Every structure is written in C-alpha cells, then in structure tokens.
Amino acid sequence: MVLVHSNLPISLRHWNSSTKSPYPKTSPSLLKSPTETELRIKGVMEKLDQLISPRPFTHVSSTTSSTHSKATLLSPQDTYCRGDQLDVLLEVRDHLGRRKEYGGDFLRARMSSPALKAGASGKVTDFNNGTYLVSFTLFWEGRVSLSLLLIHPSEGVSALWRARKQGYDRVIFTGQFARGTSHVNTDCALVLNSSAELYLDTRDQEFCFLSQHILCEALTDMTTRNGEISYLTVKEEAFFHS
C-alpha cells in the first residue's frame, strides 16, 4: 500500500472471475460470405492483436508486482473542488523491484466515498513503458479513497489472449439426432475441420458430422461440456494458480 497524500489513500493490490431443426444440409462451398457485423468483429480482433503484444516470461519474478509498484499523486492540493481532476502516476515494477519497460497490465482504477456509498471508475492511460496515468474526476464533495487494482499483469493478459484465440475446441458440442425410436449422438463443432458430410445449423453456425442414415432435420438437442484442453504453458498455469 502506498499513501501519497494524507487525505487520499491510494493502494495497489493484486486481485486473486427440443425441437427439430428446419435447416437442411449445407455444403462448405455454399456458406454465405461474411456479413458486415462479422467484418466489424474481425476488425476489432485485429486491433486487439495489435494492442496485446506477446509477453512470454521465464519466471514469475519478472512479472508485474503490485507490492513493488509505486503510485504518486501529481500536484497534490490541500483542498479540491467538485469537478476537479486528480491525476496519479503509476510506475510498475517486477517482483525483484526492477522497473518494467513495457505496458499492457490489466488495471482497474476506482474512486469511492463510503459515507455517500458512491463510486466511480478512473481512466487509465498506458504509456507502454511501464508507466500509467490514472485520472479521476471528483463528482461529489467530501473525503474519497482511491484504489488501483492489478487484475492481471501484462504477461498474464498476453497468455490469456493467446489461449483465448486457440480455445475454440475446448468446448465439446454433441448433437442428438432422432432415428426411429432411438437417438444417435454425434460430434459437432464451431470450426470446420473435416470434409465429411455435414449438417450446418445456421442459427449458431455449428457443424455436425452425420452418417448416411441420419437426416439433418432430425436434430433434437445440443449439449456442451468442457474438454481437458489447456493452451497455457506449465509456468503460465502455475502463475494463475499462485
């Protein structure tokens, strides 16, 4: 905890969150072209790729430490007026006390007033060199407390983003198809990875692998479960569970 002003305590802490289908078979070659929404989503993902740089680490000691980081209130005053802005300079360091030379940490800035039971978020500006400017607007009168919460260090953010982009087969989909008086279960997926005959549910863009004796219209149910797959390295998994 770093106190930079007697009336404005600032702390940086680490946070340890059945019906039949009317849709027919669809050949992969007949799939519709990307919609405007899908293209916009692709654009957002590409921008996120640019913002979240790969940050591999060899040891947890080189990741951001809330204990060794320092927050300083800029241009402190004895009193402030409602509507004024408070600026806090945050300098992050690793667990060995070394200054970080890049940004990307997932920070949450909050201002609160216990007496008024009020709270507001601060704006975090990343300078991508291990320093951040955190700005708060004073919306009410009285004493306030400021806090900076380290949700994930940049190395953790990078690992989660990489795993997220690879995790489409972590969720296992199983489609249940009616066949006479019995039911047949078949594997389904969000990603096409086979040239076998397919059923495509255009509502959810899910593919199901069918045998010759199962009709696409016979889909009655879809269930999901998590697969035993992890795209994090052993060191990354140990880091998130520490």
ROPANU-952028 format. One record per residue (C-alpha): residue in one letter; x negated, y, z. Coordinates in pm, 1 decimal, always signed. Each point is the difference from the previous one (the first is absolute). Example, Ala and Ser with C-alpha at 12.3 -4.5 7.8 and 13.67 -1.06 7.14 Angstrom:
<recs>
rest=A	px=-1230.0	py=-450.0	pz=+780.0 $
rest=S	px=-137.0	py=+344.0	pz=-66.0 $
</recs>
This chain:
<recs>
rest=M	px=+0.0	py=+0.0	pz=+0.0 $
rest=V	px=-134.3	py=+340.1	pz=-96.7 $
rest=L	px=+135.4	py=+310.9	pz=+171.6 $
rest=V	px=-78.8	py=+305.8	pz=-204.7 $
rest=H	px=+223.1	py=+253.0	pz=+177.8 $
rest=S	px=+145.8	py=+3.1	pz=+346.8 $
rest=N	px=+356.1	py=+50.8	pz=-121.6 $
rest=L	px=-26.1	py=-215.2	pz=-308.4 $
rest=P	px=-116.7	py=-356.0	pz=+76.6 $
rest=I	px=-96.7	py=-184.8	pz=-317.0 $
rest=S	px=-59.9	py=-372.8	pz=+3.0 $
rest=L	px=-113.6	py=-237.4	pz=-273.1 $
rest=R	px=+112.2	py=-355.5	pz=+64.0 $
rest=H	px=-5.3	py=-325.1	pz=-196.4 $
rest=W	px=+339.4	py=-159.8	pz=-55.4 $
rest=N	px=+8.9	py=-386.1	pz=+58.2 $
rest=S	px=+707.9	py=-108.0	pz=-534.8 $
rest=S	px=+2207.8	py=-1534.3	pz=-1621.0 $
rest=T	px=+117.7	py=+61.2	pz=-312.7 $
rest=K	px=-75.6	py=-139.1	pz=-347.3 $
rest=S	px=-221.7	py=+221.7	pz=-206.6 $
rest=P	px=+149.3	py=+148.8	pz=-318.5 $
rest=Y	px=-343.7	py=+57.9	pz=-147.9 $
rest=P	px=-125.6	py=-231.1	pz=-277.1 $
rest=K	px=-344.2	py=-132.2	pz=-77.9 $
rest=T	px=-241.8	py=+266.2	pz=-114.4 $
rest=S	px=-308.9	py=-57.9	pz=-205.1 $
rest=P	px=-311.0	py=+185.9	pz=+126.5 $
rest=S	px=-29.0	py=+158.3	pz=-345.0 $
rest=L	px=+347.9	py=+154.8	pz=+35.4 $
rest=L	px=-60.3	py=+178.7	pz=+329.5 $
rest=K	px=+95.8	py=+365.3	pz=-9.4 $
rest=S	px=-260.5	py=+271.4	pz=-25.7 $
rest=P	px=-89.9	py=+198.2	pz=+314.3 $
rest=T	px=+263.3	py=+248.0	pz=+109.0 $
rest=E	px=-71.0	py=+361.8	pz=+89.0 $
rest=T	px=+16.3	py=-88.8	pz=+370.4 $
rest=E	px=-247.0	py=-285.6	pz=-43.8 $
rest=L	px=-240.5	py=+228.5	pz=-184.4 $
rest=R	px=+25.9	py=+258.0	pz=+279.0 $
rest=I	px=-71.4	py=-269.6	pz=+258.6 $
rest=K	px=-302.7	py=-110.7	pz=-201.2 $
rest=G	px=-122.6	py=+359.4	pz=-4.6 $
rest=V	px=+36.0	py=+30.1	pz=+377.5 $
rest=M	px=-190.1	py=-327.1	pz=+52.8 $
rest=E	px=-281.9	py=+120.0	pz=-224.5 $
rest=K	px=-27.8	py=+322.8	pz=+200.3 $
rest=L	px=-12.5	py=-199.8	pz=+323.7 $
rest=D	px=-279.2	py=-210.4	pz=-147.3 $
rest=Q	px=-195.7	py=+320.6	pz=-52.6 $
rest=L	px=+71.7	py=+127.4	pz=+352.8 $
rest=I	px=-77.8	py=-326.2	pz=+182.1 $
rest=S	px=-363.1	py=-77.6	pz=-77.2 $
rest=P	px=-150.8	py=-343.1	pz=+72.3 $
rest=R	px=-166.2	py=+12.8	pz=+342.6 $
rest=P	px=-157.1	py=-338.6	pz=+75.7 $
rest=F	px=-170.5	py=-33.4	pz=+336.7 $
rest=T	px=-251.7	py=-244.2	pz=+140.9 $
rest=H	px=+83.4	py=+50.5	pz=+367.7 $
rest=V	px=+272.0	py=+163.9	pz=+206.5 $
rest=S	px=-262.3	py=+236.5	pz=+143.1 $
rest=S	px=-8.3	py=+187.7	pz=-332.0 $
rest=T	px=+376.0	py=+70.6	pz=+1.9 $
rest=T	px=+162.9	py=+312.7	pz=+138.6 $
rest=S	px=+9.5	py=+23.4	pz=+378.8 $
rest=S	px=+261.7	py=+207.1	pz=+177.9 $
rest=T	px=-219.7	py=+8.3	pz=+311.8 $
rest=H	px=-301.4	py=+154.2	pz=-171.9 $
rest=S	px=+193.4	py=+240.5	pz=-224.9 $
rest=K	px=+41.8	py=+361.9	pz=+103.2 $
rest=A	px=+292.2	py=+242.2	pz=-38.4 $
rest=T	px=-55.9	py=+374.0	pz=+40.2 $
rest=L	px=+264.2	py=+272.1	pz=+12.5 $
rest=L	px=-101.8	py=+277.6	pz=-240.4 $
rest=S	px=+23.9	py=+364.3	pz=+112.5 $
rest=P	px=+169.9	py=-75.6	pz=+334.2 $
rest=Q	px=+214.5	py=+272.0	pz=+159.4 $
rest=D	px=+140.4	py=+49.8	pz=+348.0 $
rest=T	px=+352.4	py=+36.1	pz=-135.4 $
rest=Y	px=+175.1	py=-74.9	pz=-325.4 $
rest=C	px=+320.7	py=+118.8	pz=-162.7 $
rest=R	px=+271.2	py=-218.9	pz=-138.4 $
rest=G	px=-74.5	py=-59.5	pz=-366.3 $
rest=D	px=-378.6	py=+18.4	pz=+44.0 $
rest=Q	px=-218.6	py=-274.3	pz=-141.6 $
rest=L	px=-246.1	py=-206.3	pz=+201.1 $
rest=D	px=-293.6	py=-149.3	pz=-187.8 $
rest=V	px=-203.8	py=-290.5	pz=+132.5 $
rest=L	px=-325.7	py=-117.8	pz=-155.1 $
rest=L	px=-50.9	py=-374.8	pz=+32.9 $
rest=E	px=-344.3	py=-152.3	pz=-48.4 $
rest=V	px=+9.9	py=-379.2	pz=-14.9 $
rest=R	px=-283.4	py=-230.3	pz=+98.2 $
rest=D	px=-53.7	py=-373.5	pz=+3.1 $
rest=H	px=-38.4	py=-223.1	pz=+306.4 $
rest=L	px=-371.8	py=+76.7	pz=+16.0 $
rest=G	px=+67.8	py=+373.2	pz=+8.8 $
rest=R	px=-114.4	py=+61.4	pz=-356.0 $
rest=R	px=+178.8	py=+265.4	pz=-204.4 $
rest=K	px=+222.2	py=-148.8	pz=-271.6 $
rest=E	px=-83.5	py=+127.2	pz=-348.3 $
rest=Y	px=+334.5	py=-77.0	pz=-163.4 $
rest=G	px=+369.6	py=+31.9	pz=+82.6 $
rest=G	px=+302.5	py=-217.3	pz=-59.6 $
rest=D	px=+96.2	py=-63.5	pz=+364.1 $
rest=F	px=+370.5	py=-45.3	pz=+70.5 $
rest=L	px=+71.9	py=+268.5	pz=+260.8 $
rest=R	px=+325.3	py=+107.8	pz=+160.0 $
rest=A	px=+15.0	py=+348.4	pz=+149.8 $
rest=R	px=+276.4	py=+88.5	pz=+245.2 $
rest=M	px=+96.9	py=+304.0	pz=+207.1 $
rest=S	px=+245.7	py=-45.7	pz=+284.0 $
rest=S	px=+173.2	py=+184.8	pz=+280.9 $
rest=P	px=+113.0	py=-234.7	pz=+279.9 $
rest=A	px=+202.6	py=+280.3	pz=+162.7 $
rest=L	px=+202.1	py=+59.2	pz=-316.7 $
rest=K	px=-13.9	py=-363.1	pz=-112.2 $
rest=A	px=-116.2	py=+128.4	pz=-335.8 $
rest=G	px=-266.6	py=-114.0	pz=-241.2 $
rest=A	px=-141.5	py=+74.6	pz=-342.7 $
rest=S	px=-264.4	py=-138.2	pz=-231.9 $
rest=G	px=-320.2	py=+175.7	pz=-95.8 $
rest=K	px=-148.8	py=+27.0	pz=-347.7 $
rest=V	px=-325.6	py=-191.5	pz=-53.4 $
rest=T	px=-242.4	py=+119.2	pz=-269.0 $
rest=D	px=-274.6	py=-247.5	pz=-89.1 $
rest=F	px=-325.5	py=+159.6	pz=-118.2 $
rest=N	px=-135.8	py=-346.4	pz=-93.9 $
rest=N	px=-321.6	py=+57.6	pz=+193.8 $
rest=G	px=+91.7	py=-121.8	pz=+347.7 $
rest=T	px=+181.1	py=+319.3	pz=+100.9 $
rest=Y	px=+370.5	py=+79.9	pz=+5.9 $
rest=L	px=+197.9	py=+317.1	pz=+54.6 $
rest=V	px=+316.6	py=-60.4	pz=+201.1 $
rest=S	px=+252.9	py=+284.8	pz=-1.3 $
rest=F	px=+299.3	py=+42.3	pz=+232.5 $
rest=T	px=+274.6	py=+261.6	pz=-19.1 $
rest=L	px=+135.0	py=+118.6	pz=+336.7 $
rest=F	px=+375.2	py=-36.8	pz=-39.7 $
rest=W	px=+99.9	py=+70.2	pz=+360.8 $
rest=E	px=-110.9	py=+184.7	pz=+313.4 $
rest=G	px=-168.7	py=-156.7	pz=+299.4 $
rest=R	px=-282.3	py=-244.5	pz=+63.9 $
rest=V	px=-75.7	py=-258.1	pz=-269.5 $
rest=S	px=-220.8	py=-307.2	pz=-25.4 $
rest=L	px=-187.3	py=-99.8	pz=-312.8 $
rest=S	px=-105.3	py=-354.0	pz=-86.7 $
rest=L	px=-188.4	py=-163.0	pz=-285.7 $
rest=L	px=+61.8	py=-369.9	pz=-39.3 $
rest=L	px=-236.0	py=-219.8	pz=-199.6 $
rest=I	px=+231.6	py=-256.1	pz=-157.7 $
rest=H	px=-263.8	py=-166.2	pz=-221.5 $
rest=P	px=-357.1	py=+99.0	pz=-83.6 $
rest=S	px=-78.4	py=+50.5	pz=-368.0 $
rest=E	px=-154.3	py=-346.9	pz=-17.1 $
rest=G	px=+326.0	py=-153.2	pz=+121.7 $
rest=V	px=+207.9	py=+209.0	pz=-240.4 $
rest=S	px=-217.1	py=-116.7	pz=-288.7 $
rest=A	px=+30.7	py=-366.5	pz=+101.7 $
rest=L	px=+379.0	py=+18.8	pz=+37.7 $
rest=W	px=+42.1	py=+176.2	pz=-333.8 $
rest=R	px=-213.4	py=-260.3	pz=-177.2 $
rest=A	px=+192.3	py=-284.9	pz=+164.3 $
rest=R	px=+333.3	py=+163.4	pz=-76.0 $
rest=K	px=-73.5	py=+10.4	pz=-371.9 $
rest=Q	px=-92.5	py=-370.4	pz=+1.2 $
rest=G	px=+281.8	py=-121.4	pz=+220.7 $
rest=Y	px=+276.5	py=-68.0	pz=-249.2 $
rest=D	px=-24.8	py=-377.0	pz=+51.4 $
rest=R	px=-3.6	py=+17.1	pz=+379.2 $
rest=V	px=+380.7	py=-12.8	pz=+7.3 $
rest=I	px=+125.6	py=-334.9	pz=-130.9 $
rest=F	px=+339.3	py=+6.7	pz=-173.2 $
rest=T	px=+213.0	py=-312.0	pz=-34.8 $
rest=G	px=+307.3	py=-5.7	pz=-223.2 $
rest=Q	px=+281.6	py=-245.2	pz=+64.2 $
rest=F	px=+189.0	py=-121.3	pz=-306.5 $
rest=A	px=+317.7	py=-205.9	pz=-1.6 $
rest=R	px=-11.6	py=-325.5	pz=-197.9 $
rest=G	px=+323.2	py=-192.5	pz=+24.1 $
rest=T	px=+66.9	py=-78.5	pz=+362.7 $
rest=S	px=-361.5	py=+58.8	pz=+105.7 $
rest=H	px=-245.8	py=+288.2	pz=+7.3 $
rest=V	px=-346.7	py=+34.7	pz=-145.0 $
rest=N	px=-264.4	py=+234.6	pz=+139.0 $
rest=T	px=-259.0	py=+157.4	pz=-228.2 $
rest=D	px=-285.6	py=+244.5	pz=+43.7 $
rest=C	px=+60.2	py=+362.9	pz=-94.6 $
rest=A	px=-232.7	py=+297.8	pz=-10.4 $
rest=L	px=-26.4	py=+371.4	pz=-71.7 $
rest=V	px=-303.3	py=-51.2	pz=-222.0 $
rest=L	px=+7.8	py=-200.7	pz=-320.0 $
rest=N	px=-283.6	py=-254.0	pz=-1.7 $
rest=S	px=+127.9	py=-286.3	pz=-213.9 $
rest=S	px=+124.0	py=-55.5	pz=-353.4 $
rest=A	px=+260.5	py=-250.7	pz=+119.1 $
rest=E	px=+368.7	py=+50.0	pz=-70.2 $
rest=L	px=+119.8	py=+280.9	pz=+225.5 $
rest=Y	px=+310.9	py=+146.6	pz=+150.1 $
rest=L	px=-17.1	py=+376.3	pz=+57.3 $
rest=D	px=+230.3	py=+170.7	pz=+248.3 $
rest=T	px=-1.0	py=+355.8	pz=-134.6 $
rest=R	px=+131.7	py=+139.2	pz=+327.7 $
rest=D	px=-320.5	py=-77.1	pz=+190.1 $
rest=Q	px=-239.3	py=-88.1	pz=-285.3 $
rest=E	px=-60.4	py=-346.4	pz=+142.4 $
rest=F	px=-108.1	py=-295.4	pz=-213.7 $
rest=C	px=+106.0	py=-356.1	pz=+81.0 $
rest=F	px=-151.1	py=-313.0	pz=-156.5 $
rest=L	px=+271.4	py=-232.4	pz=-127.7 $
rest=S	px=+19.0	py=-357.3	pz=-126.7 $
rest=Q	px=+195.5	py=-91.6	pz=-310.0 $
rest=H	px=+302.8	py=-111.8	pz=+200.9 $
rest=I	px=+57.5	py=+316.9	pz=+202.7 $
rest=L	px=+207.7	py=+288.9	pz=-127.1 $
rest=C	px=-107.0	py=+358.3	pz=+71.0 $
rest=E	px=+357.4	py=+84.6	pz=+100.2 $
rest=A	px=-16.4	py=-261.8	pz=+275.4 $
rest=L	px=-208.6	py=+218.7	pz=+234.7 $
rest=T	px=+183.4	py=+12.7	pz=+334.3 $
rest=D	px=-254.9	py=+118.6	pz=+253.7 $
rest=M	px=-348.3	py=+147.3	pz=+41.6 $
rest=T	px=-214.9	py=-38.1	pz=+310.6 $
rest=T	px=-341.9	py=+136.4	pz=+91.8 $
rest=R	px=-281.5	py=-83.8	pz=+239.1 $
rest=N	px=-353.0	py=+122.1	pz=+55.8 $
rest=G	px=-283.8	py=-201.3	pz=-141.2 $
rest=E	px=-321.6	py=-71.2	pz=+189.6 $
rest=I	px=-197.2	py=+244.6	pz=-210.2 $
rest=S	px=-224.3	py=+283.1	pz=+109.8 $
rest=Y	px=-193.3	py=+238.7	pz=-219.9 $
rest=L	px=-199.6	py=+141.6	pz=+289.6 $
rest=T	px=-352.8	py=-115.6	pz=+68.7 $
rest=V	px=-82.3	py=-172.1	pz=+327.1 $
rest=K	px=-158.6	py=+321.4	pz=+130.6 $
rest=E	px=+303.6	py=+204.6	pz=-102.3 $
rest=E	px=+241.3	py=-238.6	pz=+170.9 $
rest=A	px=-211.6	py=+6.3	pz=+316.8 $
rest=F	px=-0.8	py=+379.6	pz=-16.1 $
rest=F	px=+380.4	py=+26.5	pz=-15.0 $
rest=H	px=+40.3	py=-246.2	pz=+287.3 $
rest=S	px=-260.3	py=+163.3	pz=+224.0 $
</recs>
